[in-house]
Amino acid sequence: MPRPSGRRPDQLRKVILTPGASRYAEGSCLVEFGATRVLCTASVEENVPPFLRKTGRGWVTAEYGMLPRATHTRSPREAAKGKQSGRTQEIQRLIGRTLRSVVHLDKLGERQITIDCDVLEADGGTRTASITGGYVALQLALRKLHKENIIKTIPTHAAVAAISCGIVGGVPVLDLEYTEDSTAQADANFVMTGEGKVVEVQATAEEKPFGEDEFHALLVLAKKGIGELIELQKKALA
């Protein structure tokens, strides 16, 4: 079965990382995975959550949201509802965990960096796009702090990116767009470092359980895709 976009099973969508997309944020990146577009901004605050006060350690956290017309039909703003959905909370926690995993928080000082990921248009893979672009925004903010002699060194110890994979029509494929994601027999999100180490894997069977061989095929696709994304991050940060 050909993919809707005509891509090979192991081919990413066209990915564009545009650094400096916001003039006010300490770091920012507009990330595009095909039709999925997310604006990621990094904001630095000279305070930390109460549990980190007087520890000398910093914190990295994230917030995630979708604009009302990011999809085919309008979704009410969560602020108007008075609470975030469970999906929103789960995704922003994932982004925060992921970015903290590659930062030496003890070298950040008692300051917090918040990564805001606002989905402008959604066509599958918004959380993986947010992580990939969020890392670029974070790195730019850290470089700014270092340039201004606020921190002595840039405290990241690895690059990190994320990609979706799935089994569609019985075939393992990389980087699902919405029409594939909505019909997949299984889908997974892989978060990995530039060294190929796993940060987090979210995998779900939609119709029937899948086996070890199929999972391994998805892992191989993810490593290939994330390797390509890491190279795009390097170019964006060059």
N, C-alpha and C positions, 0 to 999 in steps of 0.2 A: 504493500500500500504506500503510495507516495505521500510525503508530508505535505500539509497545506501550503507551506512556503516553498516547496520543491527542494528543501535542504536534504543533504545526506543524513543518515541516522546519527553520525558523530560530529555534525556541524552546528556551531553556534549561530544564533541570529546575528545580524550586524550589530556590533556593540560599539558605542561611542561614549567616551568619558571626557567631559568638558570641565576642567578645573577652573576655579574662580568664577563660577556662575552667579554668585551673589556678592555684591560689592561690600556689604556690611559685615558678613560673618568672617570670623578668623580663618575659617577654611570652608570650602564648598566645592561641590561637584554635581553637575547634571549628568546622570547616567541614563543611557538608552540601550535597552535590549530589544531590538526590533521596535514594535509599537509601544512597549512599556517604557515609561519615562518617569524618573524619580529625581527630585531635587533634594540633595543631601547637604546640610549645613552643619558646621561645628562651631559651637559657642563656648567660650571660656568664662568661667565664673570663679572668683576668688573665695570660694567656700566649698565645703564638702558636707555630705550627709552627717547627721549627729554621731553615728557610730564610728566615724573616722576622725572626729575632731581630736586634736592634740596627738595624733599618731604619726604625722609627717607624710601620710600616704594620700594620694589623690584618687579620683574616681572618674570612670567613663560610663556614661549611661546613654540611653537612646529613647526617642519618641517617634512614633510612626502614625501616619494617618493618610487617608485617601480623600482627595477632593470630591465633592458631590458628583461631578460628571466625569470621574475617572473611568467609569464603565458605561455600558450602553444605556443604562437608565440611571436617573438621579437617585443617589443615596443621601438621606438626611445627614447633616453634620452631627458627629457624635456629641459635640459640645451642646447642641440643641437638645439632645436626648438627656443630657445630664450625666452620662456615664459612657465609658469605653466598652466596646464589645470584647468578648473573650478572645476573639481572633486578634484584635489590635493589641491587646495586652501581651498575648503570647509572642507575637512577631517582634514587638519592641524589646521584650526581654531577651529574645534570641539575638537581636542585633547588639544589644548592650553586652551580653555574655561574650559574644564573638569578638568584639573589639577589645574588651578588657583582657582577653586571653593572649593578646600580642603586645600588651603594654606593661612595662615595669612600673607599677603604680607607685612604688616607693621613690621613684625618681621624678615623679610629676609634681611633688609638693602638695600642700593642702589646697588643691584647686580641682574643680570639676569641669569636664568637657562633656557637653550634651550634643549628641548627634540627632538632628531632626531630619526625618525622612518623610517627605511629602510626595505622595503618588499623584502625578499630574494625569497620567493615562495608564491604564492597566490592561495588559494582554498576557497575563501569566508571568510568574517569576518575580513579583514585586519584592518579596523578602530577600531573595538572592541578589537582585539588583541593588537593594538598599544596603546590603552588607558590602558589596563590591564598591559602590560609590561612596559609602560611609567611610571606608578605610582611607580613600583618597582625601576626603574632607578632613578627617582626623589628622592625617599625616601633614597636611598643609597647615593646620592650626598649630601642631607641635613645632613645625619649622618656624612659624612666626614667633612663638614663645622663645625658641632657641636664638633666633636672630636678634630679639630684643633683650637677650641675656636674662630672661626670666627663669629659664631652666638651663642647667649646665650641659645637658646632652639630650638628644632626641630619644625618648625612652621606649620606642618600639623595637622588638627583637625579631619580628617576622612580618611579612606581608600576609594578608588574609583575603580570601574571596569566596564566593559561593555560587553554586549553579544547581539547577534542577535537572533531574533525569526521570525517565519513566518507561514503562512497557506499554506501547501503543500498537494495537493490532498484532500482538505477540512479538514485537520487535523492540529491543532496548534502544531508546533515543535520547539525545542530549538536548537540554534547553527547551522545555516544553512551552509552546504558546497556549493561549487559553483553549482553543478548540481541541488541542491534544490533551491538555490537562483534564478537561471535563469528560473525556472518554477513555482515559488511561486505565489499564488493568492494575497498574501499580505506579505510584509516583514517589519520588524521594528528593530531598534537598540535602546537598552535601556542602559542608563548610570546611575548607582546608587551608593550610598555610602554603606559602611559596615553596617550602621544603617537602610538601606532599604529606604533611601530618594532618590527621583528622582532628577538627575542633568539635564538630557536631554532625550527626546524621539523623534526619527525620525521614522515615520510610513507612509507607502504608500500602497494603494491598486493598484494592477497591472491589474486586470481584472474587478472587480466590487467592489463597496464599501463594507466594512465589518462593522458589528454591534458592539454594546457595549459589548455584551457577548463574542464575539470573541476577542475584544481588551483586556478584562479582563483576558481571558485565556492566552493571550500572556504575560500580565503583571505578572501573577502567575508563568509562566515558567521562565521569566526573573529574578524574585526575587530568585527563586530556584537556577538558574545557577550562578547568581552573588554572592550569598551566598557561593557557592562552590569555586568560583574564589577568593573571599576574603580570604578564608582559605588557598588556594594555595599561595597567596601573603604573608600571615603571615609566612608560612613555608619557603618560599624563602628568607624572610628577617630575619628569626630567627638566 
